[in-house]
Amino acid sequence: MVAPNPEFRQLVRALVEGQWREPVVVVHLGDVEPGFEVPGRRKDGTVKGKRLIRRFFWNLVRVPVGGVVSLFLSVLGGGVANMFERSGSVRGPANARALGLVEAAMAAENAWLVFSPSHVGVVDTGPSFGTPADNGPPALRWHEAAPHGPRVKPYQQELVWPDGSEFRFHLTAEERAVLKQG
């Protein structure tokens, strides 16, 4: 994951603090692709039992091509590469409250997690390359307020909802440093 332009963080902070009227912490999630351990969902988060024919043909293409690309990247990188590896995880019951945040973050082109003592949200800033002037304004894609929102554990890189569902994510070293500063 490439470090985001600092201007994006400032825009996200201004947007959310303007709406929530309180200081927020802004953390860059980037591309969100967790593994799912939720009844009724596949490992990639898609709903089981839907689009079976399309999925069958996609897997016919994805597995051989992905295997060749992973092998190629492993040889070039000097280590094992896995194109099918997922970053982070989602766990919970079939109707897990974590699904709203995670689906919004997965749909975002460039996801940012924002939180304050009473709110949690996901903001999309559009493509991560270039400058904010190249993109449209950032947009709040998902939001939940206390007491219904998740408990944020930023240093453990997880969110836990009252229903027991959880989202674990991974931050770059730069983003962990941002957390320590804030």
C-alpha atoms as an extended CHARMM CRD file, in Angstrom:
* protein
*
       182  EXT
         1         1  MET       CA              0.0000000000        0.0000000000        0.0000000000  PROA      1               0.0000000000
         2         2  VAL       CA              1.3590000000        3.3920000000       -0.9900000000  PROA      2               0.0000000000
         3         3  ALA       CA              1.3930000000        6.1880000000        1.5960000000  PROA      3               0.0000000000
         4         4  PRO       CA             -1.4310000000        8.6230000000        0.8440000000  PROA      4               0.0000000000
         5         5  ASN       CA             -0.9370000000       12.2500000000       -0.0270000000  PROA      5               0.0000000000
         6         6  PRO       CA             -1.1920000000       14.1970000000        3.2960000000  PROA      6               0.0000000000
         7         7  GLU       CA             -3.7060000000       16.5510000000        1.6930000000  PROA      7               0.0000000000
         8         8  PHE       CA             -6.2440000000       13.6870000000        1.5860000000  PROA      8               0.0000000000
         9         9  ARG       CA             -6.0060000000       13.2510000000        5.3820000000  PROA      9               0.0000000000
        10        10  GLN       CA             -6.6230000000       16.9840000000        5.8800000000  PROA      10              0.0000000000
        11        11  LEU       CA             -9.6920000000       16.9210000000        3.6080000000  PROA      11              0.0000000000
        12        12  VAL       CA            -11.1100000000       13.8680000000        5.3810000000  PROA      12              0.0000000000
        13        13  ARG       CA            -10.5680000000       15.4610000000        8.8000000000  PROA      13              0.0000000000
        14        14  ALA       CA            -12.2020000000       18.7410000000        7.6970000000  PROA      14              0.0000000000
        15        15  LEU       CA            -15.2320000000       16.9200000000        6.2340000000  PROA      15              0.0000000000
        16        16  VAL       CA            -15.8940000000       14.7610000000        9.2790000000  PROA      16              0.0000000000
        17        17  GLU       CA            -15.0980000000       17.3120000000       11.9740000000  PROA      17              0.0000000000
        18        18  GLY       CA            -17.4380000000       19.7220000000       10.1790000000  PROA      18              0.0000000000
        19        19  GLN       CA            -20.2700000000       17.1800000000       10.3620000000  PROA      19              0.0000000000
        20        20  TRP       CA            -19.6230000000       15.6510000000       13.7900000000  PROA      20              0.0000000000
        21        21  ARG       CA            -18.5160000000       18.8690000000       15.5080000000  PROA      21              0.0000000000
        22        22  GLU       CA            -15.7190000000       17.1300000000       17.4370000000  PROA      22              0.0000000000
        23        23  PRO       CA            -12.0660000000       16.2090000000       16.8300000000  PROA      23              0.0000000000
        24        24  VAL       CA            -11.4730000000       12.9510000000       14.9710000000  PROA      24              0.0000000000
        25        25  VAL       CA             -8.6620000000       10.5110000000       14.3280000000  PROA      25              0.0000000000
        26        26  VAL       CA             -8.1430000000        9.7410000000       10.6340000000  PROA      26              0.0000000000
        27        27  VAL       CA             -6.4840000000        6.4600000000        9.5930000000  PROA      27              0.0000000000
        28        28  HSD       CA             -5.8380000000        5.3780000000        6.0080000000  PROA      28              0.0000000000
        29        29  LEU       CA             -7.1430000000        1.8650000000        5.2880000000  PROA      29              0.0000000000
        30        30  GLY       CA             -6.5120000000        1.9010000000        1.5330000000  PROA      30              0.0000000000
        31        31  ASP       CA             -7.8360000000       -1.1780000000       -0.2540000000  PROA      31              0.0000000000
        32        32  VAL       CA             -9.8660000000       -3.2570000000        2.1900000000  PROA      32              0.0000000000
        33        33  GLU       CA             -9.9590000000       -6.9940000000        1.3610000000  PROA      33              0.0000000000
        34        34  PRO       CA            -10.4980000000       -8.9750000000        4.5680000000  PROA      34              0.0000000000
        35        35  GLY       CA            -11.2430000000      -12.6600000000        4.9410000000  PROA      35              0.0000000000
        36        36  PHE       CA            -14.7690000000      -13.3740000000        6.2000000000  PROA      36              0.0000000000
        37        37  GLU       CA            -15.8000000000      -15.8060000000        8.9180000000  PROA      37              0.0000000000
        38        38  VAL       CA            -19.5050000000      -15.0080000000        8.8360000000  PROA      38              0.0000000000
        39        39  PRO       CA            -22.2680000000      -17.6110000000        8.3050000000  PROA      39              0.0000000000
        40        40  GLY       CA            -23.7720000000      -17.2350000000        4.8350000000  PROA      40              0.0000000000
        41        41  ARG       CA            -20.6560000000      -15.5570000000        3.4080000000  PROA      41              0.0000000000
        42        42  ARG       CA            -17.7420000000      -16.9600000000        1.4420000000  PROA      42              0.0000000000
        43        43  LYS       CA            -14.1670000000      -16.2250000000        2.5010000000  PROA      43              0.0000000000
        44        44  ASP       CA            -14.1530000000      -13.2410000000        0.0910000000  PROA      44              0.0000000000
        45        45  GLY       CA            -17.3590000000      -11.8100000000        1.5980000000  PROA      45              0.0000000000
        46        46  THR       CA            -19.7590000000      -12.6430000000       -1.2190000000  PROA      46              0.0000000000
        47        47  VAL       CA            -23.1150000000      -14.1070000000       -0.2560000000  PROA      47              0.0000000000
        48        48  LYS       CA            -23.2810000000      -17.9010000000       -0.5580000000  PROA      48              0.0000000000
        49        49  GLY       CA            -25.7680000000      -19.3190000000       -3.0490000000  PROA      49              0.0000000000
        50        50  LYS       CA            -25.7960000000      -16.3420000000       -5.4330000000  PROA      50              0.0000000000
        51        51  ARG       CA            -24.3740000000      -16.0400000000       -8.9420000000  PROA      51              0.0000000000
        52        52  LEU       CA            -23.1430000000      -19.6250000000       -8.9640000000  PROA      52              0.0000000000
        53        53  ILE       CA            -22.6830000000      -19.9420000000      -12.7300000000  PROA      53              0.0000000000
        54        54  ARG       CA            -20.7200000000      -16.6940000000      -13.0340000000  PROA      54              0.0000000000
        55        55  ARG       CA            -18.6410000000      -17.7070000000      -10.0140000000  PROA      55              0.0000000000
        56        56  PHE       CA            -17.8500000000      -21.0970000000      -11.5550000000  PROA      56              0.0000000000
        57        57  PHE       CA            -16.4830000000      -19.5240000000      -14.7510000000  PROA      57              0.0000000000
        58        58  TRP       CA            -14.6170000000      -16.8090000000      -12.8020000000  PROA      58              0.0000000000
        59        59  ASN       CA            -12.8470000000      -19.5090000000      -10.7750000000  PROA      59              0.0000000000
        60        60  LEU       CA            -11.9240000000      -21.3680000000      -13.9810000000  PROA      60              0.0000000000
        61        61  VAL       CA             -9.9820000000      -18.2750000000      -15.0460000000  PROA      61              0.0000000000
        62        62  ARG       CA             -8.8590000000      -16.9270000000      -11.6620000000  PROA      62              0.0000000000
        63        63  VAL       CA             -7.1790000000      -20.0130000000      -10.2090000000  PROA      63              0.0000000000
        64        64  PRO       CA             -4.8050000000      -20.8730000000      -13.0910000000  PROA      64              0.0000000000
        65        65  VAL       CA             -3.9740000000      -17.2440000000      -13.9040000000  PROA      65              0.0000000000
        66        66  GLY       CA             -3.5780000000      -16.3430000000      -10.2200000000  PROA      66              0.0000000000
        67        67  GLY       CA             -1.3250000000      -19.3380000000       -9.6650000000  PROA      67              0.0000000000
        68        68  VAL       CA              0.9640000000      -18.3550000000      -12.5370000000  PROA      68              0.0000000000
        69        69  VAL       CA              1.0970000000      -14.7080000000      -11.4110000000  PROA      69              0.0000000000
        70        70  SER       CA              1.7970000000      -15.7420000000       -7.7900000000  PROA      70              0.0000000000
        71        71  LEU       CA              4.6100000000      -18.0130000000       -8.9510000000  PROA      71              0.0000000000
        72        72  PHE       CA              6.0600000000      -15.2350000000      -11.1200000000  PROA      72              0.0000000000
        73        73  LEU       CA              5.8960000000      -12.7090000000       -8.2540000000  PROA      73              0.0000000000
        74        74  SER       CA              7.4660000000      -15.2240000000       -5.8750000000  PROA      74              0.0000000000
        75        75  VAL       CA             10.4260000000      -15.7310000000       -8.1940000000  PROA      75              0.0000000000
        76        76  LEU       CA             10.8890000000      -11.9920000000       -8.7810000000  PROA      76              0.0000000000
        77        77  GLY       CA             10.4430000000      -11.0690000000       -5.1150000000  PROA      77              0.0000000000
        78        78  GLY       CA             12.6080000000      -13.8150000000       -3.6840000000  PROA      78              0.0000000000
        79        79  GLY       CA              9.8010000000      -14.9820000000       -1.3850000000  PROA      79              0.0000000000
        80        80  VAL       CA              6.3700000000      -16.5220000000       -1.4340000000  PROA      80              0.0000000000
        81        81  ALA       CA              3.6660000000      -14.3310000000       -2.9900000000  PROA      81              0.0000000000
        82        82  ASN       CA             -0.0030000000      -15.1820000000       -2.7740000000  PROA      82              0.0000000000
        83        83  MET       CA             -2.5020000000      -13.2650000000       -4.9000000000  PROA      83              0.0000000000
        84        84  PHE       CA             -5.3740000000      -14.8660000000       -2.9780000000  PROA      84              0.0000000000
        85        85  GLU       CA             -4.2040000000      -13.7050000000        0.4510000000  PROA      85              0.0000000000
        86        86  ARG       CA             -6.6030000000      -11.4670000000        2.3540000000  PROA      86              0.0000000000
        87        87  SER       CA             -5.6300000000       -8.6270000000        4.6690000000  PROA      87              0.0000000000
        88        88  GLY       CA             -7.6280000000       -8.4380000000        7.8850000000  PROA      88              0.0000000000
        89        89  SER       CA            -10.7260000000      -10.3600000000        8.9450000000  PROA      89              0.0000000000
        90        90  VAL       CA            -14.4250000000      -10.0420000000        9.6680000000  PROA      90              0.0000000000
        91        91  ARG       CA            -16.0410000000      -12.3430000000       12.2320000000  PROA      91              0.0000000000
        92        92  GLY       CA            -19.5430000000      -12.4910000000       13.5900000000  PROA      92              0.0000000000
        93        93  PRO       CA            -23.0760000000      -13.8270000000       13.2400000000  PROA      93              0.0000000000
        94        94  ALA       CA            -24.9070000000      -14.0410000000        9.9070000000  PROA      94              0.0000000000
        95        95  ASN       CA            -26.2800000000      -10.5080000000       10.2540000000  PROA      95              0.0000000000
        96        96  ALA       CA            -23.0710000000       -9.0830000000       11.7740000000  PROA      96              0.0000000000
        97        97  ARG       CA            -23.1610000000       -5.3460000000       12.3720000000  PROA      97              0.0000000000
        98        98  ALA       CA            -19.5490000000       -5.1920000000       11.1480000000  PROA      98              0.0000000000
        99        99  LEU       CA            -20.7260000000       -5.9300000000        7.5990000000  PROA      99              0.0000000000
       100       100  GLY       CA            -21.9660000000       -2.3600000000        7.0280000000  PROA      100             0.0000000000
       101       101  LEU       CA            -18.5960000000       -0.7590000000        7.6950000000  PROA      101             0.0000000000
       102       102  VAL       CA            -16.6250000000       -3.4480000000        5.8930000000  PROA      102             0.0000000000
       103       103  GLU       CA            -18.8110000000       -3.3940000000        2.7730000000  PROA      103             0.0000000000
       104       104  ALA       CA            -18.5530000000        0.4160000000        2.6280000000  PROA      104             0.0000000000
       105       105  ALA       CA            -14.7600000000        0.2340000000        3.0060000000  PROA      105             0.0000000000
       106       106  MET       CA            -14.4710000000       -2.4920000000        0.3460000000  PROA      106             0.0000000000
       107       107  ALA       CA            -16.5690000000       -0.4600000000       -2.1030000000  PROA      107             0.0000000000
       108       108  ALA       CA            -14.4680000000        2.6680000000       -1.5300000000  PROA      108             0.0000000000
       109       109  GLU       CA            -11.6840000000        3.4210000000       -3.9840000000  PROA      109             0.0000000000
       110       110  ASN       CA             -9.5450000000        4.7650000000       -1.1490000000  PROA      110             0.0000000000
       111       111  ALA       CA            -10.9350000000        4.0390000000        2.3310000000  PROA      111             0.0000000000
       112       112  TRP       CA            -10.2700000000        6.0560000000        5.4670000000  PROA      112             0.0000000000
       113       113  LEU       CA            -11.4080000000        5.0570000000        8.9490000000  PROA      113             0.0000000000
       114       114  VAL       CA            -12.4540000000        8.0430000000       11.0500000000  PROA      114             0.0000000000
       115       115  PHE       CA            -13.4130000000        7.9100000000       14.7020000000  PROA      115             0.0000000000
       116       116  SER       CA            -14.0690000000       10.0780000000       17.7210000000  PROA      116             0.0000000000
       117       117  PRO       CA            -15.3500000000        9.2320000000       21.2000000000  PROA      117             0.0000000000
       118       118  SER       CA            -18.9370000000        9.1680000000       19.9120000000  PROA      118             0.0000000000
       119       119  HSD       CA            -18.7400000000        8.3330000000       16.1710000000  PROA      119             0.0000000000
       120       120  VAL       CA            -17.1080000000        5.9280000000       13.7120000000  PROA      120             0.0000000000
       121       121  GLY       CA            -17.1570000000        6.2740000000        9.9440000000  PROA      121             0.0000000000
       122       122  VAL       CA            -15.6620000000        5.3540000000        6.5830000000  PROA      122             0.0000000000
       123       123  VAL       CA            -14.7200000000        8.0590000000        4.0880000000  PROA      123             0.0000000000
       124       124  ASP       CA            -13.8450000000        7.5310000000        0.4250000000  PROA      124             0.0000000000
       125       125  THR       CA            -11.4890000000       10.0040000000       -1.2450000000  PROA      125             0.0000000000
       126       126  GLY       CA            -11.5180000000        8.4070000000       -4.6830000000  PROA      126             0.0000000000
       127       127  PRO       CA             -8.3510000000        7.1770000000       -6.4210000000  PROA      127             0.0000000000
       128       128  SER       CA             -5.2640000000        7.2920000000       -4.2070000000  PROA      128             0.0000000000
       129       129  PHE       CA             -2.9050000000        8.6100000000       -6.8650000000  PROA      129             0.0000000000
       130       130  GLY       CA             -2.5420000000       12.2640000000       -7.6960000000  PROA      130             0.0000000000
       131       131  THR       CA             -3.8040000000       15.1230000000       -5.5760000000  PROA      131             0.0000000000
       132       132  PRO       CA             -7.2050000000       15.8780000000       -4.0560000000  PROA      132             0.0000000000
       133       133  ALA       CA             -7.7800000000       18.4020000000       -6.8400000000  PROA      133             0.0000000000
       134       134  ASP       CA             -7.7380000000       15.4730000000       -9.3050000000  PROA      134             0.0000000000
       135       135  ASN       CA            -10.6400000000       13.7910000000       -7.4460000000  PROA      135             0.0000000000
       136       136  GLY       CA            -14.0540000000       14.8860000000       -6.3590000000  PROA      136             0.0000000000
       137       137  PRO       CA            -14.6840000000       15.8280000000       -2.7380000000  PROA      137             0.0000000000
       138       138  PRO       CA            -14.3510000000       13.0760000000       -0.1280000000  PROA      138             0.0000000000
       139       139  ALA       CA            -17.5940000000       11.3330000000        0.8260000000  PROA      139             0.0000000000
       140       140  LEU       CA            -18.7280000000        9.7770000000        4.1030000000  PROA      140             0.0000000000
       141       141  ARG       CA            -19.8310000000        6.2630000000        3.0090000000  PROA      141             0.0000000000
       142       142  TRP       CA            -20.7720000000        4.7530000000        6.3810000000  PROA      142             0.0000000000
       143       143  HSD       CA            -21.3490000000        6.1670000000        9.8420000000  PROA      143             0.0000000000
       144       144  GLU       CA            -22.5220000000        4.9530000000       13.2350000000  PROA      144             0.0000000000
       145       145  ALA       CA            -22.8490000000        6.8860000000       16.4810000000  PROA      145             0.0000000000
       146       146  ALA       CA            -22.6160000000        5.7740000000       20.1000000000  PROA      146             0.0000000000
       147       147  PRO       CA            -24.0270000000        3.7390000000       21.7520000000  PROA      147             0.0000000000
       148       148  HSD       CA            -24.7430000000        1.5940000000       18.6780000000  PROA      148             0.0000000000
       149       149  GLY       CA            -21.3380000000        1.9490000000       17.0690000000  PROA      149             0.0000000000
       150       150  PRO       CA            -18.3310000000       -0.2890000000       17.5040000000  PROA      150             0.0000000000
       151       151  ARG       CA            -15.6950000000        0.0040000000       20.1790000000  PROA      151             0.0000000000
       152       152  VAL       CA            -12.5370000000        1.1860000000       18.4320000000  PROA      152             0.0000000000
       153       153  LYS       CA             -9.2620000000       -0.4110000000       19.4920000000  PROA      153             0.0000000000
       154       154  PRO       CA             -6.8410000000        1.4800000000       17.2430000000  PROA      154             0.0000000000
       155       155  TYR       CA             -3.5980000000        0.0210000000       18.6060000000  PROA      155             0.0000000000
       156       156  GLN       CA             -4.9540000000       -3.5230000000       18.2840000000  PROA      156             0.0000000000
       157       157  GLN       CA             -6.2800000000       -2.5350000000       14.8380000000  PROA      157             0.0000000000
       158       158  GLU       CA             -9.7870000000       -3.8030000000       15.4730000000  PROA      158             0.0000000000
       159       159  LEU       CA            -13.3700000000       -2.6840000000       15.8590000000  PROA      159             0.0000000000
       160       160  VAL       CA            -15.8180000000       -4.6610000000       18.0270000000  PROA      160             0.0000000000
       161       161  TRP       CA            -19.6180000000       -4.2120000000       17.8640000000  PROA      161             0.0000000000
       162       162  PRO       CA            -22.1380000000       -4.8540000000       20.6570000000  PROA      162             0.0000000000
       163       163  ASP       CA            -23.3440000000       -7.9930000000       18.8010000000  PROA      163             0.0000000000
       164       164  GLY       CA            -19.8300000000       -9.4690000000       19.1190000000  PROA      164             0.0000000000
       165       165  SER       CA            -18.9150000000       -9.0100000000       15.4690000000  PROA      165             0.0000000000
       166       166  GLU       CA            -15.4630000000       -7.6590000000       14.7710000000  PROA      166             0.0000000000
       167       167  PHE       CA            -13.3480000000       -6.2280000000       11.9830000000  PROA      167             0.0000000000
       168       168  ARG       CA             -9.5800000000       -6.5690000000       12.2090000000  PROA      168             0.0000000000
       169       169  PHE       CA             -7.4850000000       -4.5300000000        9.8100000000  PROA      169             0.0000000000
       170       170  HSD       CA             -3.8190000000       -3.9270000000        9.0990000000  PROA      170             0.0000000000
       171       171  LEU       CA             -2.1200000000       -0.5360000000        9.0890000000  PROA      171             0.0000000000
       172       172  THR       CA              1.1780000000        0.4410000000        7.5400000000  PROA      172             0.0000000000
       173       173  ALA       CA              4.0290000000        1.6030000000        9.7660000000  PROA      173             0.0000000000
       174       174  GLU       CA              3.2890000000        5.1770000000        8.6610000000  PROA      174             0.0000000000
       175       175  GLU       CA             -0.3400000000        4.9110000000        9.7920000000  PROA      175             0.0000000000
       176       176  ARG       CA              0.6800000000        3.4060000000       13.1380000000  PROA      176             0.0000000000
       177       177  ALA       CA              2.9720000000        6.4130000000       13.5900000000  PROA      177             0.0000000000
       178       178  VAL       CA              0.0210000000        8.7380000000       12.8510000000  PROA      178             0.0000000000
       179       179  LEU       CA             -1.9480000000        6.9980000000       15.6150000000  PROA      179             0.0000000000
       180       180  LYS       CA              0.8690000000        7.5290000000       18.1010000000  PROA      180             0.0000000000
       181       181  GLN       CA              1.0470000000       11.2520000000       17.2420000000  PROA      181             0.0000000000
       182       182  GLY       CA             -2.6970000000       11.7890000000       17.6030000000  PROA      182             0.0000000000
